[in-house]
Amino acid sequence: MDKLPPPPPPPPPGNGRSPGQRPERPDRRPTSGGDDEERGSTPPWVKRWLPWIAVGLFLAIVLVPAFTSGDNGDEISYSEFISEVAAGDVVQAEWENETGSITGEFDTGDRFNTTGQAAGPSDADEATIRENVPDFNFTQPSSNWFLGILSLLLPILLIIGFFVWLQRRAQGQMGNVMSIGRSKAKAYQADKPSTTFADIAGYEGVKQEITEAVDFLRMPERFHEIGARVPKGLLLVGPPGTGKTLFARAVAGEAGVGFLSVTGSDFMEMFVGVGASRVRDLFQQARRMGKAIIFIDEIDSIGRKRGAGLGGGHDEREQTLNQMLSEMDGFETSEGIVIMAATNRPDILDPALLRPGRFDRQIVVPLPEYEERKAILEVHSRDKRMGGDVDLDTMARATPGMAGADLANLVNEAALIAVRRGSKEIERIDFENARDRVVLGAQRESLIMNAEEKRATAYHEGGHALLSVVLPNGDPLHKVTILPRGMALGVTWSLPQERHTYSKEYFEDTICKAMGGRVAEKIVFGHLNSGAANDLEQATNIGRRMVREWGMSDEVGPMAWHSQQQVFLGEDLMSQGREYSDETAKLLDDEIAKILHGQEQRAHHLLTKHRRGLELIAESLLEHETIDGPAVARLIQQGLDEAGVDEQIDANVLGTPE
């Protein structure tokens, strides 16, 4: 029914960008291409406008003659024309044979036009015209010479164009095949990317280690004076969302040298040998720059252990890896090149890739601490309209385990919620609702529980909440709700604290708290239901790791057995087998069961002792649906007072109960 954060706390967050001015950077040489004008090539504007100029000339030749035939004078009817001719008022006339169009001039100097029969005038009209018009002629309309030539050449031009198109298409396909081995790396110019270290919040230690490589490229004499050699390979390691790629972009902005960016998947292709060819081309491109930084994102896609996995490995990937190892060994002859890479899984990389001389420095980009989370929230809130009651300091304390990407999403969710409720600024309640949505899931308003299910859920979550308050070593209680969220019918939310190691007592209290919902239902209703499936799964996983990995069992002792690794992560299928005997397996199972049963009995004892407090919590949940940690602590203390127990609880809640 509920989701308890399994220790260690939820996966991590990352890094953000903080305000700051971009530092001045020296100009760096162009990474590709050159100055077209210096080489005398056609200016870009000519190539862009030349087709339109050609179309304009064609239309002018075809259409202009039709609109420039001149002024033919007033239009009159044919009968008027014959009358004027008979009266002797027409001094000049022309009759076009094909169209029957008649143009001419009166004795006053005015011009006219009319239309007669295309077959020509009748004998009587022709006799009248020839007798009375001194200047009369039959004319043939002139044809457009350009259209005449075009009608003859157009079929030939279409045939020639068709064969030229076929030839260019064949050349393009052949060019694609011939260029398939070229690197797909993106070369960045001096003005992009614009990210610098000033745009990254926190992570001062990471910046320092990366800055050494950048300074070596910009000021190598400082290192050569004392004989220092900067590592040629930097491997950024950290959980997803912590800003590894952001650091690479910042390096590109800071270095002032050529920067080539490529992902691991860009080396892989359906053709054998393409990956190795692209690696060679990548390093040749970097050497042509003189000084350069190569960044390979998600390097684990090509850098996995060789000869591992089902079927003995992947020949194309291993060939690509071998070529990369060879190129990195050749760095002694290519001073001024530094290679950076990022991965979430350094454990599956080939050992040859991590030896000194290759990726000999691993830089961990961890989850941000409190101060860094606050700076990241400030960065992402910078361009948003914030309300006066928003406290980013409190929000940073309430979001342990979140990466920079998670925090950016949190701020954006708060803005969306504010717009949805019609507010013109983001307020504290929007951040609270956004955090609930991100951590617990969206509220399912369409799900309607009947009275019996709602009452069972209230006692179930009340059991979790009560144990969260009275157990001293677990995470403090933040809030409890019986509103369905995500996949759960109700949620008890405890906020994990900033800690890096976990004691045996912490895990025992976490298992006991997970058993609270199941035990509360058994005490109150006398039966069990399926709502505790997720609780039991988490409790069993913690118990198994306590016994198998963390040596927290007196019977088993200081021994550790990890669970079987997946084959696709680089482990050989045939080498995987159980590392212990059947007797040891039985001992492990017995110890896990012992821990789980012991914490279930402990939960039963505490809930029986605080039975009245459990009932008050369930009643409050049925009335209010959501209550916070301090309110739960007050209800538990009220239950003790009503039962006549002279005891003051030491509440483990987020905040101080009144």
VOGU-3710 file (C-alpha; in Angstrom, 3 decimals, decimal comma):
1> mdklpppppp> 0,000/0,000/0,000  2,791/2,374/0,697  6,261/3,029/-0,535  9,103/3,211/1,974  12,447/4,522/0,713  14,793/1,511/0,759  18,181/2,252/2,207  20,414/3,593/0,948  18,145/6,552/0,026  16,657/7,090/-3,403
11> pppgngrspg> 18,841/7,513/-6,427  20,626/10,728/-6,804  20,456/14,048/-8,373  22,814/16,200/-10,075  24,070/19,431/-10,766  22,654/22,652/-11,965  23,889/25,883/-13,281  24,455/28,883/-11,130  24,462/32,548/-12,057  27,722/34,058/-13,086
21> qrperpdrrp> 29,452/35,983/-15,806  31,262/34,087/-18,490  35,007/34,609/-18,130  37,002/35,926/-21,016  38,251/33,136/-23,242  41,096/33,213/-25,754  40,121/32,755/-29,358  40,638/29,280/-30,644  41,265/28,159/-34,161  38,342/27,026/-36,269
31> tsggddeerg> 37,640/23,359/-35,843  36,402/22,779/-39,352  36,071/24,469/-42,702  37,768/27,765/-43,456  37,276/31,249/-44,797  35,352/30,881/-48,059  35,892/34,457/-49,157  39,659/34,223/-48,716  39,698/31,150/-50,915  37,715/32,933/-53,638
41> stppwvkrwl> 34,705/30,642/-53,579  31,203/31,790/-54,467  29,653/33,930/-51,687  26,729/32,232/-49,921  24,217/34,924/-50,943  24,889/34,230/-54,631  24,103/30,538/-54,199  20,954/31,404/-52,283  19,515/33,933/-54,786  20,758/32,546/-58,116
51> pwiavglfla> 17,801/30,126/-58,664  15,286/32,903/-58,002  17,051/35,244/-60,421  16,875/32,567/-63,144  13,142/32,055/-62,552  12,540/35,825/-62,732  14,363/36,116/-66,068  12,362/33,242/-67,520  9,040/34,800/-66,517  10,134/38,170/-67,914
61> ivlvpaftsg> 10,945/36,671/-71,319  7,663/34,772/-71,489  5,211/37,241/-69,983  6,562/40,723/-70,678  5,759/40,698/-74,421  2,109/39,988/-73,604  1,903/43,145/-71,495  3,979/45,448/-73,713  1,980/45,347/-76,947  1,468/49,144/-76,814
71> dngdeisyse> -1,592/51,380/-76,756  -4,138/50,332/-79,466  -6,570/53,191/-78,751  -10,292/53,157/-78,081  -12,286/49,993/-78,635  -15,228/50,303/-81,097  -17,656/47,834/-82,621  -17,147/46,335/-86,077  -20,257/48,075/-87,469  -18,918/51,447/-86,266
81> fisevaagdv> -15,611/50,659/-87,958  -17,356/50,015/-91,312  -19,405/53,230/-90,922  -16,264/55,282/-90,215  -14,532/53,677/-93,206  -17,486/54,504/-95,485  -17,435/58,106/-94,243  -13,713/58,324/-95,127  -12,586/59,007/-91,537  -10,068/56,101/-91,341
91> vqaewenetg> -6,611/56,727/-92,775  -4,795/53,520/-91,693  -5,874/49,965/-90,657  -4,355/46,485/-90,097  -6,309/43,202/-90,009  -4,658/40,166/-88,270  -5,497/37,030/-90,209  -5,480/34,576/-87,312  -7,351/36,530/-84,621  -9,458/38,974/-86,663
101> sitgefdtgd> -8,137/41,845/-84,547  -8,305/45,235/-86,325  -6,240/48,244/-85,305  -6,005/51,560/-87,025  -5,993/55,387/-86,962  -8,648/58,046/-87,622  -7,944/61,134/-89,661  -7,956/63,042/-86,367  -4,905/61,071/-85,192  -6,770/58,988/-82,590
111> rfnttgqaag> -6,193/55,253/-82,636  -8,841/52,527/-82,341  -9,213/48,753/-82,221  -12,011/46,330/-82,939  -12,542/42,688/-83,803  -13,751/41,269/-87,075  -14,069/37,745/-88,423  -10,977/35,590/-88,205  -11,690/34,327/-91,760  -11,445/37,865/-93,045
121> psdadeatir> -13,973/40,540/-94,157  -16,756/39,900/-96,633  -16,177/40,890/-100,244  -18,356/43,985/-99,894  -16,625/45,107/-96,658  -13,177/44,451/-98,139  -14,082/46,526/-101,241  -15,332/49,361/-99,044  -12,177/49,274/-96,908  -9,761/49,194/-99,830
131> envpdfnftq> -11,652/52,030/-101,560  -11,772/54,406/-98,552  -8,661/53,530/-96,448  -5,428/54,734/-98,048  -3,197/52,471/-95,892  -4,771/49,007/-95,340  -2,928/45,692/-94,892  -3,560/42,106/-93,769  -0,901/41,063/-91,169  0,319/37,812/-89,609
141> pssnwflgil> 0,860/37,996/-85,764  4,508/37,593/-84,752  5,330/34,511/-82,655  7,453/34,434/-79,393  10,791/33,107/-80,577  11,759/32,013/-77,043  8,671/29,838/-76,651  9,309/28,341/-80,055  12,856/27,358/-79,146  11,741/26,165/-75,699
151> slllpillii> 9,099/23,871/-77,202  11,833/22,216/-79,261  14,451/21,958/-76,488  12,185/21,082/-73,538  11,982/17,303/-74,219  15,755/17,155/-74,691  16,361/19,121/-71,472  14,037/16,835/-69,508  15,879/13,719/-70,722  19,282/15,231/-69,891
161> gffvwlqrra> 18,043/16,338/-66,440  16,727/12,879/-65,677  20,096/11,247/-66,415  21,963/13,903/-64,386  19,642/13,221/-61,404  20,301/9,475/-61,667  24,057/10,049/-61,770  24,066/12,360/-58,732  21,904/9,984/-56,745  24,271/7,110/-57,498
171> qgqmgnvmsi> 27,247/9,287/-56,505  25,480/10,269/-53,254  24,844/6,669/-52,329  28,415/5,745/-53,126  29,612/8,743/-51,119  27,585/7,609/-48,100  29,109/4,157/-48,333  32,617/5,554/-48,690  32,146/7,972/-45,743  30,613/5,410/-43,375
181> grskakayqa> 33,897/5,060/-41,543  34,214/8,743/-40,775  33,756/9,974/-37,243  30,392/11,486/-36,310  31,932/13,755/-33,692  30,578/17,300/-33,433  33,240/20,000/-33,535  32,351/23,080/-31,476  33,451/26,585/-32,413  34,716/29,235/-30,037
191> dkpsttfadi> 31,297/30,753/-29,410  29,466/27,537/-28,498  28,694/25,961/-26,218  28,530/29,005/-23,984  28,472/27,017/-20,696  31,385/27,603/-18,308  32,278/26,497/-14,801  30,618/29,671/-13,505  27,308/28,249/-14,740  27,576/25,119/-12,564
201> agyegvkqei> 26,419/25,240/-8,948  28,618/23,522/-6,374  31,007/20,638/-7,130  34,143/22,652/-6,400  36,282/19,499/-6,085  35,150/18,210/-9,463  35,827/21,596/-11,042  39,339/21,627/-9,602  40,265/18,241/-11,061  38,874/19,073/-14,494
211> teavdflrmp> 40,434/22,553/-14,447  43,887/20,969/-14,284  43,365/19,362/-17,675  41,968/22,594/-19,129  44,885/24,651/-17,764  47,339/22,146/-19,209  45,988/22,812/-22,698  45,857/26,583/-22,231  49,135/27,045/-20,281  51,292/23,909/-20,731
221> erfheigarv> 54,492/25,732/-19,721  53,335/25,897/-16,074  53,311/22,111/-15,878  56,448/21,535/-17,962  58,528/23,750/-15,698  58,375/21,267/-12,822  58,002/18,137/-14,950  54,344/17,490/-14,140  52,307/15,298/-16,474  48,554/15,803/-16,539
231> pkglllvgpp> 46,442/12,651/-16,961  45,482/12,149/-20,588  42,165/10,492/-19,796  39,464/11,780/-17,425  36,512/9,504/-16,644  33,446/11,211/-15,132  31,544/8,730/-12,973  28,239/9,318/-11,215  24,529/8,545/-11,050  22,215/9,699/-13,841
241> gtgktlfara> 21,266/13,353/-13,720  24,278/14,580/-11,767  25,592/16,765/-14,605  28,445/14,803/-16,189  27,582/15,978/-19,695  27,078/19,507/-18,353  30,672/19,453/-17,079  31,859/18,406/-20,530  30,008/21,357/-22,089  31,614/23,633/-19,501
251> vageagvgfl> 35,048/22,289/-20,426  34,319/23,144/-24,055  33,424/26,662/-22,987  36,489/27,094/-20,759  39,264/25,406/-22,697  39,668/27,758/-25,645  40,803/24,802/-27,784  39,091/22,440/-30,180  36,367/20,301/-28,620  35,007/17,123/-30,221
261> svtgsdfmem> 31,876/15,548/-28,734  30,665/12,035/-29,599  28,554/9,341/-27,930  29,552/5,717/-27,549  26,715/4,517/-29,765  28,025/6,620/-32,703  30,876/4,144/-33,201  28,621/1,128/-33,706  27,239/0,212/-37,133  25,927/-2,867/-38,903
271> fvgvgasrvr> 29,166/-3,203/-40,890  32,163/-4,878/-39,248  35,137/-2,569/-38,799  33,201/0,690/-39,002  33,629/1,441/-35,291  37,413/1,081/-35,425  37,549/3,246/-38,546  35,534/5,969/-36,831  37,860/5,883/-33,825  40,885/6,390/-36,110
281> dlfqqarrmg> 39,171/9,250/-37,899  38,200/10,871/-34,573  41,776/10,965/-33,315  43,127/12,132/-36,678  40,624/14,994/-36,572  41,815/15,896/-33,062  45,486/15,828/-34,110  44,783/18,216/-36,981  43,494/20,724/-34,421  46,818/20,718/-32,580
291> kaiifideid> 45,244/21,079/-29,119  41,891/19,452/-28,545  39,602/17,775/-26,052  37,662/14,656/-27,046  34,511/13,874/-25,058  32,856/10,443/-25,320  29,480/10,226/-23,609  28,157/6,836/-22,394  31,480/5,132/-23,057  30,241/1,898/-21,464
301> sigrkrgagl> 28,426/1,098/-24,726  31,784/0,322/-26,371  34,077/-0,076/-23,363  32,603/-3,188/-21,712  34,797/-6,070/-20,660  36,074/-8,071/-23,606  35,185/-11,728/-23,973  32,243/-11,441/-21,567  28,581/-12,172/-21,969  26,525/-14,796/-23,725
311> ggghdereqt> 28,363/-16,197/-26,764  31,777/-14,862/-25,745  31,283/-11,143/-26,407  30,710/-8,861/-29,371  33,419/-8,813/-32,040  32,554/-5,402/-33,504  32,421/-3,710/-30,081  35,676/-5,341/-28,987  37,403/-4,356/-32,215  36,297/-0,762/-31,625
321> lnqmlsemdg> 37,598/-0,921/-28,051  40,941/-2,343/-29,190  41,364/0,520/-31,655  40,570/3,074/-28,943  43,119/1,507/-26,600  45,715/1,657/-29,372  44,984/5,307/-30,136  45,181/6,287/-26,467  48,554/4,569/-26,164  49,811/6,806/-28,942
331> fetsegivim> 49,202/10,001/-26,992  52,907/10,412/-26,252  53,392/11,491/-29,859  50,319/13,735/-29,739  50,824/16,139/-26,870  47,945/18,542/-26,429  45,071/16,064/-26,674  42,952/15,177/-23,632  40,150/12,637/-23,764  37,141/12,809/-21,427
341> aatnrpdild> 34,388/10,246/-21,017  31,255/9,811/-18,912  29,510/6,689/-17,651  27,070/5,507/-14,996  28,619/2,017/-14,834  32,400/2,096/-14,294  32,270/-1,454/-12,891  31,630/-2,997/-16,334  34,431/-1,181/-18,159  37,388/-3,181/-19,436
351> pallrpgrfd> 40,380/-3,022/-17,026  42,722/-2,091/-19,893  40,685/1,069/-20,407  41,230/2,176/-16,808  44,926/1,536/-16,437  47,434/4,423/-16,026  48,173/6,101/-19,335  44,597/5,800/-20,537  41,664/6,732/-18,296  43,955/7,001/-15,294
361> rqivvplpey> 41,852/9,507/-13,358  38,277/8,871/-12,311  36,310/11,934/-11,227  33,218/11,128/-9,177  30,254/13,445/-9,738  28,080/12,564/-6,715  24,609/13,560/-5,645  24,485/17,171/-4,454  24,586/17,951/-0,766  22,282/20,435/0,962
371> eerkailevh> 24,182/23,593/-0,011  24,502/22,415/-3,603  20,813/21,528/-3,803  19,937/25,008/-2,592  22,169/26,587/-5,249  20,651/24,379/-7,955  17,113/25,328/-6,898  18,092/28,994/-7,019  19,456/28,560/-10,537  16,311/26,904/-11,861
381> srdkrmggdv> 14,053/29,396/-10,032  15,916/32,379/-11,402  13,670/32,943/-14,426  10,379/32,142/-12,661  7,978/34,373/-10,725  8,297/33,214/-7,113  5,901/34,024/-4,290  7,011/35,626/-1,052  6,313/32,510/1,043  8,632/30,218/-0,971
391> dldtmaratp> 11,584/29,064/1,130  14,175/27,331/-1,064  16,295/26,602/2,002  13,540/24,422/3,472  12,914/22,792/0,100  16,617/21,958/-0,247  16,587/20,280/3,176  13,482/18,305/2,232  14,897/16,902/-1,014  17,845/14,665/-0,040
401> gmagadlanl> 18,814/12,151/-2,681  17,589/14,282/-5,591  19,868/14,958/-8,530  20,082/18,232/-10,415  17,738/16,883/-13,080  15,231/15,945/-10,370  15,421/19,420/-8,838  14,919/21,073/-12,215  11,865/18,886/-12,750  10,603/19,776/-9,258
411> vneaaliavr> 10,700/23,519/-10,002  8,994/23,010/-13,350  6,248/20,882/-11,763  5,647/23,614/-9,194  5,238/26,152/-12,009  2,783/23,880/-13,844  0,725/23,369/-10,690  0,631/27,131/-10,082  -0,681/27,715/-13,621  -3,242/24,932/-13,199
421> rgskeierid> -4,757/26,540/-10,116  -4,837/29,981/-11,751  -2,064/31,660/-9,769  0,231/34,286/-11,299  3,196/33,247/-9,164  4,647/30,066/-7,654  3,846/29,701/-3,953  4,960/27,355/-1,188  1,924/25,101/-1,579  2,876/24,587/-5,236
431> fenardrvvl> 6,321/23,347/-4,238  4,803/21,029/-1,629  2,370/19,556/-4,152  5,128/19,246/-6,759  7,365/17,385/-4,317  4,510/15,016/-3,447  3,886/14,391/-7,125  7,546/13,748/-7,957  8,282/11,522/-4,952  4,940/9,813/-4,298
441> gaqreslimn> 3,275/9,945/-7,700  0,232/11,745/-9,041  -2,962/11,639/-6,996  -5,542/9,255/-8,496  -8,764/11,172/-8,027  -10,734/8,723/-10,167  -10,107/5,860/-7,711  -12,908/5,611/-5,175  -12,540/3,201/-2,242  -15,496/1,842/-0,342
451> aeekratayh> -15,827/2,458/3,396  -14,268/-0,870/4,391  -11,207/-0,402/2,154  -10,754/3,160/3,347  -10,885/2,104/6,993  -8,392/-0,730/6,393  -6,079/1,687/4,581  -6,310/4,180/7,443  -5,197/1,575/10,008  -2,535/0,238/7,650
461> egghallsvv> -0,964/3,663/7,135  -1,554/4,503/10,794  0,598/1,506/11,743  3,439/2,717/9,543  3,128/6,276/10,835  3,021/5,297/14,513  6,174/3,171/14,252  7,920/5,913/12,272  7,381/8,269/15,206  8,261/5,961/18,118
471> lpngdplhkv> 11,247/4,156/16,540  14,371/6,206/17,238  16,753/5,146/14,458  14,634/5,385/11,314  13,997/8,335/9,057  11,720/11,020/10,582  8,052/11,049/9,588  6,994/13,843/7,249  3,344/13,099/6,449  0,842/10,278/6,029
481> tilprgmalg> -2,124/10,142/3,658  -4,846/7,732/2,574  -5,316/9,491/-0,759  -4,329/7,066/-3,551  -1,095/8,154/-5,191  0,797/6,383/-7,937  0,314/2,640/-7,467  -0,412/2,877/-3,725  -3,749/3,263/-1,920  -2,041/5,286/0,779
491> vtwslpqerh> 1,439/6,574/1,577  3,502/7,115/4,709  6,330/9,419/3,793  9,546/9,540/5,793  12,257/11,906/4,617  15,729/10,322/4,542  18,367/12,376/6,303  21,791/13,329/4,976  23,867/10,292/5,922  26,528/8,247/4,162
501> tyskeyfedt> 26,687/5,120/6,304  23,832/3,140/7,881  23,827/1,230/11,151  22,295/-2,150/11,888  19,761/-0,422/14,151  18,656/1,812/11,248  17,887/-1,187/9,071  16,097/-2,999/11,887  13,864/0,029/12,528  13,181/0,320/8,782
511> ickamggrva> 12,089/-3,339/8,616  9,955/-2,922/11,737  8,282/0,135/10,231  7,585/-1,772/7,019  5,839/-4,477/9,056  3,653/-1,880/10,822  0,823/-1,791/8,280  0,434/-5,559/8,105  0,568/-5,983/11,893  -1,903/-3,095/12,500
521> ekivfghlns> -4,493/-4,742/10,243  -3,985/-8,079/12,003  -4,445/-6,508/15,458  -7,555/-4,498/14,538  -9,341/-6,742/12,027  -7,915/-10,159/12,895  -7,020/-11,011/9,295  -4,521/-10,060/6,560  -4,952/-8,785/2,999  -2,777/-8,229/-0,058
531> gaandleqat> -2,056/-4,555/0,661  1,273/-5,292/2,370  2,948/-6,879/-0,679  5,263/-3,938/-1,331  6,121/-3,626/2,383  7,147/-7,290/2,601  9,230/-7,035/-0,556  11,215/-4,096/0,780  11,645/-5,667/4,212  12,872/-8,941/2,684
541> nigrrmvrew> 15,358/-7,164/0,429  16,812/-5,231/3,359  17,017/-8,386/5,490  18,694/-10,326/2,682  21,352/-7,655/2,212  21,943/-7,400/5,963  22,792/-11,098/6,047  24,410/-11,655/2,633  26,313/-8,411/2,014  26,684/-6,287/5,145
551> gmsdevgpma> 27,709/-8,939/7,704  24,971/-7,935/10,175  24,197/-11,473/11,346  26,041/-13,027/14,286  25,435/-16,573/12,983  26,742/-15,927/9,475  29,569/-13,663/10,570  31,794/-11,371/8,477  31,099/-12,900/5,072  29,469/-11,416/1,989
561> whsqqqvflg> 27,840/-12,974/-1,069  26,533/-10,714/-3,748  23,513/-11,551/-5,828  24,067/-12,969/-9,313  25,007/-10,347/-11,882  23,198/-9,979/-15,186  25,003/-11,456/-18,188  24,537/-8,367/-20,366  26,420/-6,250/-17,809  29,661/-7,913/-18,827
571> edlmsqgrey> 29,764/-11,037/-16,663  30,340/-14,442/-18,209  27,351/-16,760/-17,971  29,452/-19,888/-17,411  31,406/-18,334/-14,517  28,266/-17,556/-12,557  27,372/-20,077/-9,918  26,500/-20,293/-6,269  29,538/-19,507/-4,165  28,402/-21,388/-1,053
581> sdetaklldd> 27,157/-24,810/0,020  23,603/-25,952/0,672  24,224/-25,746/4,402  25,324/-22,126/4,086  22,280/-21,351/1,917  20,004/-22,773/4,650  21,827/-20,732/7,279  21,368/-17,566/5,220  17,642/-18,247/4,767  17,216/-18,962/8,472
591> eiakilhgqe> 18,959/-15,733/9,474  16,872/-13,659/7,057  13,690/-15,231/8,409  14,891/-14,648/11,968  15,372/-10,910/11,342  11,978/-10,534/9,664  10,046/-12,489/12,321  11,863/-10,638/15,104  10,925/-7,218/13,706  7,334/-8,344/13,138
601> qrahhlltkh> 7,049/-9,306/16,807  8,607/-6,001/17,785  6,055/-4,110/15,641  3,229/-6,144/17,259  4,445/-5,218/20,735  4,710/-1,470/19,989  1,339/-1,252/18,225  -0,352/-3,138/21,059  1,213/-0,757/23,557  0,018/2,287/21,545
611> rrgleliaes> -3,337/0,797/20,491  -5,273/3,922/21,474  -2,839/6,156/19,578  -3,282/3,924/16,501  -7,048/4,351/16,678  -6,748/8,136/17,009  -4,426/8,290/13,970  -6,832/6,158/11,902  -9,811/8,319/12,915  -7,909/11,488/12,005
621> llehetidgp> -6,947/10,038/8,625  -10,559/9,097/7,890  -11,567/12,660/8,727  -8,733/14,691/7,193  -7,193/12,153/4,729  -3,714/13,703/5,203  -1,885/14,598/8,418  1,702/15,631/9,054  4,343/14,186/11,366  3,881/16,532/14,338
631> avarliqqgl> 0,105/15,869/14,307  0,764/12,101/14,416  3,089/12,599/17,399  0,405/14,585/19,253  -2,178/11,843/18,654  0,191/9,165/19,964  0,867/11,210/23,106  -2,883/11,780/23,533  -3,408/8,032/23,315  -0,886/7,412/26,088
641> deagvdeqid> -2,529/10,045/28,264  -6,022/8,552/27,738  -4,666/5,084/28,565  -3,206/6,414/31,814  0,405/5,712/30,821  2,787/8,211/32,356  5,261/8,404/29,480  6,461/11,102/27,123  7,385/9,900/23,663  10,521/11,136/21,933
651> anvlgtpe> 8,923/11,858/18,570  10,969/11,129/15,450  9,262/13,559/13,078  10,245/16,239/10,612  9,512/19,323/12,695  8,676/19,870/16,332  5,210/18,759/17,538  3,301/21,363/19,478
//
